[in-house]
Amino acid sequence: MGLARKKNHRFDLGTPSYAEEKIITECKSHRWTSGDNVPNAKLTVWNEAMYYFHLASTGYRKIFFILRDYSNKRHETLGEYYFLTYGHLIPNDVEIMEYDEADKSVRML
């Protein structure tokens, strides 16, 4: 029932359970749709990733690594939109890192 039963998930990157520092990472490179509309189906996958982070064992550093995609129409990145719209689904211990392809930088959301 509910979250009582855990579902297995293979994260994109992770350290073995015996490692000194335990890290799991999920990576997404989704973009706004043409016309800068919200890619709702893609964000459903992001919500699923948050669910898997929620189910992951305690003691792991949890990183959600996403591509920075800026919408001129909305004046925000897809990551910022997700954080504002779906922030209630993001577990407190998940770090969201947004990668900018242009200048090869990463920022925390």
HUZI-V513433 format. One record per backbone hydrogen bond with DSSP energy under -1.0 kcal/mol. CO is the residue of the C=O (numbers start at 1). NH is the residue of the N-H. Records with the same first field share a line. If there is no record, write none. Layout:
BEGIN
CO=NH, NH
END
This chain:
BEGIN
1=4
13=25
16=19
22=61
23=15
24=63
25=13
26=65
28=67
33=36
37=33
38=40
39=43
40=44
42=46
43=47
44=48
45=49
46=50
47=51
48=52
49=53
50=54
51=55
52=56
61=24
62=95
63=26
64=97
65=28
66=99
69=78
71=75
76=71
77=81
78=82
79=83
80=84
81=85
82=86
86=89
87=90
91=94
95=64
96=109
97=66
98=107
99=68
100=104
105=100
107=98
END
